[in-house]
Amino acid sequence: MKTSDFSFWLIPEEKEKQKWQKIIDDLAKSYQAYSFIPHITIYWLGEVNVSVKTIIKKTKEIASFLKPISLKPLKIDYSEIFTKTLFIQFEKNNQSINVYQKFKEKFSSYNVYDFNPHLSLIYKNQMPVLEKEKIKKEIKLPKSIKFNQLTVILNKKGTIKKEKDVLNWEIVYSKRF
């Protein structure tokens, strides 16, 4: 069996999703990057030898217990880490920690992921700090963002390291809750 890279995402409810999708799309266009779905990674497996069927089966067991989750944005921040070029950092709450724990129970035998709730706004290598600072000042954060969808992403080409790698993502399961 070929190794595959799996991520488990929480997606904002439709109105919030549209708002953040437009920001992500606009930033991608302005900075010659690629757009992606607004999300928080609740768990990441990395490259593993597990079938898509097994991943979906375990995910459906978790999804049956999920309810919408509201998270409080703390700030917009940035880093030199490609997948955290510019992002919204969220406060962990009991709901998000409980969902994370369910994933950890099912998937920690493959990889132990350190849950750090953030929603990336752009993936861009070598983006100037002054540009990040400018964008950071322009975006207004709401008091909370509600998440009501779980999506499993398969990346057959392995972990993303450059802008174009997001084109390798494939949704293999998605459920609103």
C-alpha positions in Angstrom: 0.0 0.0 0.0 1.3 3.5 -0.9 1.6 6.0 1.8 -0.9 8.9 1.9 -1.1 12.1 3.9 -4.5 12.7 5.7 -5.8 15.9 7.4 -9.0 16.4 9.3 -10.5 19.8 8.9 -13.3 21.8 10.6 -14.9 24.1 8.1 -16.8 27.3 9.0 -20.5 27.5 8.6 -21.5 28.7 5.1 -21.7 32.5 5.7 -18.4 32.6 7.5 -16.9 30.2 5.0 -17.8 32.5 2.1 -16.3 35.5 3.9 -13.0 33.8 4.7 -12.9 32.1 1.3 -13.0 35.6 -0.4 -10.1 36.8 1.8 -8.1 33.7 1.0 -8.9 33.9 -2.7 -8.0 37.6 -2.8 -4.7 37.1 -1.0 -3.8 34.1 -3.3 -4.4 36.3 -6.3 -2.5 39.3 -5.0 0.6 37.2 -4.0 0.7 34.6 -6.7 -0.3 31.8 -4.4 -3.0 29.1 -4.5 -6.4 29.3 -2.9 -7.7 26.7 -0.5 -10.8 26.1 1.7 -10.9 28.0 5.0 -10.3 25.4 7.7 -8.9 24.5 11.1 -6.9 21.3 11.2 -8.3 19.3 14.1 -5.9 16.4 13.4 -3.2 15.5 11.0 -1.9 12.0 10.4 1.1 12.8 8.2 2.2 10.1 5.7 0.8 6.7 6.7 0.0 3.3 5.2 -3.7 3.3 5.8 -6.5 2.9 3.4 -8.9 5.7 2.6 -11.7 3.3 3.5 -10.3 2.8 7.1 -9.8 6.5 7.6 -13.4 7.3 6.5 -14.8 4.5 8.7 -13.1 5.9 11.8 -14.0 9.4 10.9 -17.7 8.6 10.5 -17.6 7.2 14.0 -16.4 10.5 15.3 -18.7 12.6 13.1 -21.8 11.0 14.5 -21.1 12.8 17.9 -20.2 16.2 16.5 -22.2 19.4 17.1 -21.4 22.9 15.8 -18.4 24.5 17.5 -17.9 28.2 18.1 -14.3 29.4 18.5 -13.1 32.8 19.6 -10.4 34.3 17.4 -7.6 35.7 19.5 -5.5 37.5 16.9 -4.1 37.5 13.4 -0.5 36.4 13.4 2.2 35.2 11.0 5.3 33.1 11.0 8.0 31.7 8.7 6.3 28.3 8.7 4.8 27.8 5.3 1.4 26.5 6.5 1.2 29.4 9.0 2.3 32.2 6.7 -0.6 34.4 7.9 -3.3 33.0 10.1 -6.1 33.5 12.7 -5.2 32.1 16.0 -8.1 30.7 18.0 -8.6 30.1 21.7 -9.0 26.4 22.6 -12.3 25.7 24.3 -13.9 22.5 25.8 -15.8 21.7 22.6 -12.7 21.9 20.4 -10.6 20.0 22.9 -13.2 17.2 23.1 -13.3 16.8 19.3 -9.5 16.7 19.2 -9.5 14.0 21.9 -11.9 11.9 19.9 -9.5 12.1 16.9 -6.5 11.4 19.2 -8.3 8.2 20.5 -8.9 6.9 17.0 -5.7 8.0 15.3 -2.8 8.4 17.8 -1.5 5.0 16.8 -0.5 6.5 13.5 0.6 10.0 14.6 0.2 12.2 17.7 -0.8 15.6 16.5 -0.5 18.7 18.7 -3.8 20.6 18.2 -3.2 24.3 17.7 -6.5 25.9 16.4 -5.7 28.3 13.6 -7.2 29.2 10.2 -4.5 30.0 7.6 -5.2 32.9 5.2 -2.4 32.3 2.8 0.4 29.7 2.2 3.4 31.5 0.8 7.1 30.9 1.0 9.3 33.9 1.7 6.5 36.4 2.1 7.9 39.7 3.4 7.1 40.6 7.0 6.0 44.1 6.0 3.3 42.6 3.7 2.1 40.3 6.5 1.9 43.3 8.9 0.0 45.3 6.4 -2.6 42.5 5.8 -2.9 41.8 9.5 -3.9 45.4 10.2 -6.6 45.4 7.4 -8.6 42.3 8.6 -11.2 42.7 11.3 -11.9 39.6 13.4 -15.4 38.6 14.6 -16.1 37.7 18.2 -16.5 34.1 17.2 -16.6 31.8 14.2 -18.8 28.8 14.1 -17.6 25.5 12.5 -20.2 23.0 11.4 -18.5 20.7 8.9 -15.9 18.0 9.1 -13.8 17.2 6.0 -11.1 14.6 5.4 -8.4 15.7 3.0 -6.1 13.2 1.2 -2.8 14.5 -0.1 -1.4 11.7 -2.3 1.8 13.6 -2.9 2.8 14.0 0.8 3.1 16.9 3.1 2.7 20.4 1.5 5.9 22.5 1.4 5.3 24.9 -1.5 2.3 26.9 -2.8 1.4 24.5 -5.7 1.2 21.5 -3.3 -2.4 22.5 -2.3 -3.5 21.4 -5.8 -2.8 17.8 -4.6 -5.5 17.9 -2.0 -8.6 15.7 -2.5 -11.7 15.7 -0.3 -12.5 12.1 0.5 -15.2 12.6 3.1 -17.2 15.6 4.3 -20.1 15.9 6.7 -22.1 18.8 8.1 -23.1 18.6 11.7 
